[in-house]
Amino acid sequence: AQTMTIAPISPALAYYAATTEASALAQLMAHRLAADADSGAEGFALTEELFSPAHDDVHRVGATVRVLSDGCFGVGRGSVATVSATSGRVRSGYGNPNEILTSRRFDRKEQVLSRGCAPLRASESLPPPRRLNYVVPAHAAWPPAHACAALGLQALCDLVGKIAISREVIAAVSNKNIFHMLTLFINGVKAAGVANSMVVALDEETGAWLKERKFNYYLRPLRSRSGGTGNHETSGLKFKVLIDFLSIGCSVLLSDVDVIWLSNPFPFLYRDTDVEGMSDGWDDPTTYGYEYQGMLRVFARNSGMFFLQATNESLVMMRRLAHRMETEYTWDQTAYNEEQFYPAHGRHGSVGVSSRVMNYFCNLNSKTFFRFLRDDQKLLEGFRPVSVHVNYHPEKPQRMVDLHAYYYQQEKSGIHKWNGGEGSKLGSECKAIAKNGKPDMSRPLLKRVVGQAEWGGIKWLTFAEDGALATPWGAGRWGDATSDNRPDTIFAEFIGQVHLLQFEGDIFHSVRCSDGEKVDGKLAPKTG
């Protein structure tokens, strides 16, 4: 996963503008330093308040920061004032950059087990977050008729005016290449009862497909800079699309189509920042940030699922990102994180958004689910997430199907067939089978298999003594696959797929290694 690290801001030389946010920052710093008398903690505390996102019951005041020019505000030999080396301790306990990958600090487990994903209230004794600067004020008519006409967005205004709830919608962006994934996304939002859901169609074919299925859509024909229509080529187009929504004062929960929605997300949003998004992290340090060798390090927030309030700051950020996608060769997620994390410096101005990261158990990435939550019985059975984004694994539609089946149909087995990493557990088991050589005819099972068999009612598969296999679909190989976990089992490999056939007498139950598809069959009676 991508991470970002920033050296601490020096409290020794800092200019505070006379703003509400700067005053609130000073109050928070006084509160923190009263609780931690370590003088070396001041620089990290200031950096955390300015750059770490809000999360759970921790909010940030929303102050923006500019790094002073080292050419004008230097000390010693011209370097910018820095926190002393004594503050460079590793509070987190991680001694090298990759050691964080072993982190398993699930401090929010008891919170979600007892409260679910309901928003938490911050301490009322601390200053509140920055007030949001909405494009269309709450008291104004909405959708704004003048903006809708002037910007040529009447079709979008008509749609969101009909379906939006409190000026908010959830929207996916899709083209004609991923109808199978789009189907799974639509099934998820329908099952979760998200009435204010829609899809932005990037081409007419997708618009027609959605119209046929009577699903809300906004046609916005766009092509990537390269002209390609693949996932990475089109992913950056989302920022241009989001400009349309924000310009008319519509807040958007942007969702990739590989997000499976398990609950209506809107009751679980905090709405105290411009941007509120999920993380690629899996526990407290990786999601919320931690101190590494005196610096602040955070894991990337995922650009495939985030909530944008329709504020002027969000709009500036989307315009900046859309421009970067058109003029730079950069990954959309990298740019999305940079614009939230980088301070103003030199000629670079900050977009000024305030940010919140979602709870890692409530809006999970697929690593968190398949490596940790799935194997924790209390979390799996006693807690329902809001969403799972299948972003870490290549088997996206298959895992989405199994997640939907587990949470909506109480089909418990499907989610357990997958590895925590890539591939299925069965696939790993199949790879370990020795598939060369002749079957050992001294084994009664293998000797009995030689001959013909029906496969799901289709005749015939022919098993030869030398391990050759003839099928209606092409030639292959077969052999012994018996193990302690799978007694009386052979493998059959043909047309590039490996199947495990477990026998009960002359009846066998086959499972395909790649996706777990099951077929029953039986041996033909012996003749002669």
Buried (B, 14 or more C-beta within 10 A) or exposed (E): BEBBEBBBBBBEEBEEEEEBBBBBBBBBBEBBBEEEEEEBBBBBBBBBBBBBBBBBEBBBBBBBBBBBEEEEBBEEEEEBBBBEEEBBBBEBEBEEEEEBEEBEBBEBBEBBBEEBBEBBEBEEEBBEBBEBBBBBEEEEEBBBEEBBEEBEBEEBBEBBBEBBEEBBBBBBBBBBBBBEBBBBBBBBBEBBEBBBBBBBBBBEEBBBBBEEEEBBBBBBEBBBEEEEBEBEBBBBBBBBBBBBBBBBBBBBBBBBBBBBBBBBBBEBBBBBBBBBBBBBBBBBBBBBBBBBBBBBBBBBBBBBBBBBBBBBBBBBBBBBBBEBBEEEEBBBBBBBBBBBBBBBBEEEEBBBBBBBBBBBBBBBBBBBBBBBBBEBEEBBEEBBBBBBBBBBBEBBBBBBBBBBBBBBEEEEEBBEBBBBEEBBEBBEBBEEBEBEEEBEEEBEBBEBBBBBBBBEEEEBBBBBEEBEBBBEEEEBBBBBBBEEEBEBBBBBBBEEBBBBBBBEEBEBBBBBBBBBEEBEBBBBEEEE
